[in-house]
Amino acid sequence: MGRKAELPDDYVPALGFSWLTSIYDPVVQLTTRDTLVKRSLIEQAGFVDGMKVLDLASGTGTLSIMIKQSISSVDVTGVDGDPKILEIAQAKAREANVRVAFDNAMATSLPYPDSHFNRVVSTLFFHHLNRSAKSQALSEVFRVVKPGGRLIVGDWGKPTGLLMRLLFYPIQWLDGFETTRDNVEGRLPGMIEDAGFVDVQTLKSINTVFGTLALYSAAKHDPFATP
């Protein structure tokens, strides 16, 4: 797994508290329609043989493993700042008998060369970051994506109605009102565009018991692509 990332003082672990990390998978599955979100993301990503894929803030590795199981010829790397959760991810990958590389690093300082990945995917991550960190992470993602590559994000989005807005308050209490504000106010697509991405789209909105999850897609312009 390599060198451990140094966690900042304001680092927010899965479910808000380190002691909840061990039950992350069942809680997320029960409350966020996790399988539907991840399957939808995989369908929209357009993976093909030989692609290099980065699962940003891969957590317990569920999405990384699902991608590898759906198309075994892609090269999947998961990266996360929490070494404890990466131990869970590695154990799950071994149990599933799939090969995924898991790296310990922060999203704001990715240990990869420029234009390295065809796809960067991420679920339930950006709402953990304050606005400055969101921008830094998106800039890093833009740097490591190849021209013509894409970013696909599943995260909390603008509520589809009053009920969804009210249901989101427990998430804001758990993960912080400052970090979740941009998500619930629908600012994430604009921030993705500000990082340099084009063709930013909201592909789908999925209502859950804790509010609305949105699926976003964006591309890195390829100046040499055929019009």
Protein Blocks (a to p, Z undefined) as FASTA:
>chain_A
ZZaddddfklccehhiaklmmmmmmmmmmmnommmmmmmmmmmnopaehiacddehklno
mmmmmmmmmomkbccddddfblklmmmmmmmmmmnopacddddddfklccbdehkbfbdc
dehklmmpcfklmmmmmmmmmmmpcghiacddddddddfbfklmmmmmmmmmmnopklmm
mmmnopmmmmmmmnopahiacfbdcddfkbccdddddddddfkbcZZ
